[in-house]
Each structure stands twice: as C-alpha cells, then as structure tokens.
Amino acid sequence: MNTNVEAQRGRVAIVTGAARRIGAAIARRLHGRGLDVVIHYRGSGDEAEALRAELLERRSHSVALIQADLADHAAPERLRDAALDAFGRIDVLVNSASAFYPTPVGSATQAQWDELMASNLRAPFFLSQACGAELAAREGTIVNMVDIHGLVPLPNHPVYSQAKAGLIAQTRSLAKELAPEVRVNGVAPGAILWPEGGESPEAGEEILERVPLARQGRPEDVAGAVAFLALDAPYITGQILAVDGGRLLNL
C-alpha cells in the first residue's frame, strides 16, 4: 500500500470527539497524512472552530465540522450525511469520543450507565453501521478508541470499564462481520492525559511507577497508532494495540 501524503489525497476521515485532547491529535495526524477530515464535537465549539481554522491554513477545503450529541439516536446518520455532503465519501472512521468518570458500586445511577454506554459503546456501533456501506465501497477502515481498562478494570469505574470491554468485543466482532472489505481495529491508550479533574501528583507518580517506559505518553503517540492502523496496516484487522508504555505488564 502506498501511504505517502499524495496517495491519501481525496480520502476522508470522520473523527468523533475531535475538537480537543487525543481526538484533536488524531485529526491533525490524519489531516497531515493528506486526508480530509470531518471533526465531530459535542460542546467544544470554540475548540472545534479553532482546529478547523488551523487545518484550513495548511490545506483549503479539507475540513468539515459537525456538532452532535452521540447519545442522540439520530447522530450516526447525521455524521455520515455530513461527511457525504462535504466530501462525497468516507474512507476512515475513528470512534474517539468518550465520556469518563467514576461510578463506584453502591452509588452508580442508571443515568450514568446510559451516558457512559451511549458514548463508549452504543454510538461506535451504530456509527460503524451507518457508515458501513460507504466504507465497504472504499475498502475503508474503522479504528475504535478503547482503553487498557477495558482489559483490566479501573477501580471505582465499573461502568466505564464494562463499556470499554464491550467496545473491544465490538471491534473484534465487526472485524469479522465487515471483512473482507472493511478492516476494524482498536487502540488502547494508557497514561496519556490525566482526566480533566486532574490527578494528584502522588496518584500520577504512583501510576507512572508501574509504566516500564517510566514516562507519561503523549496524544501524538496515540495519533500515530491510529494512523498506522488506518493507513499503513492493510493486513491487520481485529486487533487491539496498547499504547501504554508497557503499563499492562504491571496491572
């Protein structure tokens, strides 16, 4: 497969949750590889507009924005239609949007269950389904943002951990269901960015003590893995690539 920038021109990627943090790094990386990108966001409108302006400075007519709450059952079709209206095709789908917060057993609510499952599990499935025919026509690919805690549960986060475990199973299931036309893989980040509520210095140090590479990862590390699976790995499907500095070895 020819993976240089010119070879990717005209191809289109949808990236959910792309206005900020890891999602924005993924959008930048794919755009830098030559793809046009559809930036999905829910509430981060200012950040999404700023990212679009940044990328358009590099290449005109290469970015579209779509606002949607992925808990809305109509959102998958809206995102698909926005991409087709803007660019006429879909080659890559990156399911990056994710809600994350603790739900200790004994205090978790059904509303929390619904929110965490909607963004982390339900939306990726129905967006993959909505885009499936277009991806198949282009021999496209899906990359799901899972989590190492879908493999080893995170204390006090049982609902989130279950949702990400489900997304791992979904990734493998869709890799079988959509083959051979569409490849489906997942990226499982480790200690990349601390939650926006922040980790205490002591908690952060404790986490990094269990990371063999002895450092926190960067959003660009995850973006590189996504680009690899989406663009550079034509014989890889159904796999989960941990980008965790080796942390899974010590969990």
N, C-alpha and C positions, 0 to 999 in steps of 0.2 A: 504494500500500500504506500502510495506517495503521500507523505504527511507534511510537505513544506507548505508555507503560507499560501502560495498561489494555488496549490491543489485544493485548498479548503475554501477558496473564494466562491461565494454564491451559496454555500451551505449555511444552515440556520439552526441555532440552538435556543431552546427555551430553558431558562434557569429560574426556578422558583426561589423566593426569598433572596433575591439577588441585589437588593439595594445596599446591604451592609455586610460587614464581617466576612465570613467564609464565602457566602453566596456572591458577594461583590468580587472577591478574589477570583472565583471561578469564572464569572462573566468577563472579567478583564483578561484572564488567560485564554479563554476560547476566542474572544474578540482578537487578541493578539496573534492567534494562530490563523486568523483570516476569516472566521465565521461571523455572520451577522447574528446579533443576539436579541432575544426578547427578554427584557428584565421584568420579572413579576415582583410585586411588593404588596403588602397589606396596608400598613400605616406609615411607612417611612418614605413619604412622598418627596420630601426635600432631598433626602439622600439619593433616591432614585433619579430625580431630575439632575442632580449634580453628577452622578455617574454617567448618565446619558450624554450630558454636555462634554464630559471628559473623553468619552469614547468617540463621539462625533468629531471632536477635534482631530482625532487620528484618522478617521475614515468616514466620509459623509454617507448618509442614507444607510447606516449599518446598525441602527439601534431602534427598538420599539419598546414602549412601556405598557404594562397592563396592571391595573390595580384590581385586586380581588381578595376576598376572604376565602381561604381554602375550605373553611367549614361550610360554605355555601354549596349546595349540591349542584348548582349550575356552573360553578367555577371552572371545572375541567374543560367543558365545551367552550367557555368564554376564552380561556387561554389558547386553546387550539385555534379558534377562529381568529383571534387577534394576530397570531403568528402567520396564518394563511393570508389574512387581509394585508398584512405589512409586507410579507416576503414571498408568499405563494408556495411555501414548502416548509417541512420540518425534518431535520436530519438527526438532531440530538435533543434529548430531554434529560435535564438534570433536576431531580427532585431533591432540592436542598432545604426548602422551608421547613422549620421545625419549632414547635413550642417545647419549652423545657422548664420545669420547676418541680420541687419536691411534692410528693403526695404520701406522707407517712401512713402506714396502715393504722386504721383507727380514726383518722381524720379526713381521708380522701373522700371526695364527693363525686356524684355521678356527672356533674357538670365538668369537673376536672378530667374525668375519664373521657367524656365526649370530646373535649377540646384537644387533649393530647393524642387521642386516637385519630381524630379528624386530620390534623396536620401531619402527623408522623406515619400514618398507615393508610387511612382511607383515601386521602387526596392523591398520594402517589399512585395507588392502584387505578383510580378512575381517570386520572390524567393520562396514565400509560394506556389505558383502554381507549380513551378519546383520541389519542394521537397514534394509536397502533397501526391503523391502515396507512396513514401517511408515512410513518417510519418504515413500515414494511416495503412500501413502494420505493423508498430511497436507500434500502439496506442500512437503516439507521441504528441508533443505539440509545439505550437508557442507562443512566448512572444514578443510583439511589444513594443518598447520604444516610448511612446507617450510623452505628456507634459501637465502640468496643463494649459498651454496657448493654448492647443487645445480645452479646455473648456471655458476659459476666455481669450480673445485675449490679446497679449502683445503689448503695444503701439509701433508704428514705425516698427512692424514686421508683417504686414498683410499677406504676402505670407507664411512665416513660420507658422503663426498661422493657416492659412487655410490648409496647408499641414498636420499639426498635427491633426486638426479637422477631416480631411479626413481619417487619419490613425486610429483614434478612430472608425469612422464608418466602416472602413475596418475590424478592429478587430472584431467588433460585427457581421458584415456580414459573415466573414469567419467562425466564431464560429458556425453559423447556417449551412453554406454550407458544412463544413467539418465534422460536427458531424455525428455519434457518435464516429468515430474513432480518430479524432484529436481535442484536446482542443486548444482554441485560446484566449489569454488574453493580457492585456496591463498594463504597469507600467508607471505612470505619475509622473516624478520627479518634485520637486520644486526647492528650493535654495540649490543645491548640490555643484556644482562647478561654479565659476564665468566664464563667457566667456573668451577666451584666450586673447582677447583685454583688459580684466580687467574691473572691476567695480571700480569707485572711492570709497574711504572709506565712503563718505557721502551717495552715492547711495546704497552701501552694507548695511549700517546701516538702511537706510530707508526701505529696503526690509525686513530685519530681525525684524524690529519693527512690521511688520504685520504677523510674524510667531508665533503662540501661544506657540510653544516649545522653542522659544527665542534663537535659535541657527541655524547655517548652518548645513545641512546634510552632510553625507559622501558618497562617491561612494559605500562603503560597505553596506550602508543602502539600496541602490537600488539593489545591487547584491543579498542581502538576499531576497528581494521581488521577484526578478526574479527566484531564486532557489525555493522559496516557490511555486510559480505558476507553474513552470515547473515540480517539483518533488514531492511536498507534498500536492497537492490540486486536487485529482482525480475527485472531483465532482464540480469543478469550471470551468466555461467557459463563454466567452463573457463579462468578467468583466474588468474594469479599476481600478487599485489600485493606489491611490495617495500616493506618498512617499514625503511629502511636509511639515512635521511638523505642519500640520493644516493650511497652508497658504491659501488654497482655502476658508476657512471660512471668510477671510478678503479681498477677491478680489471682 
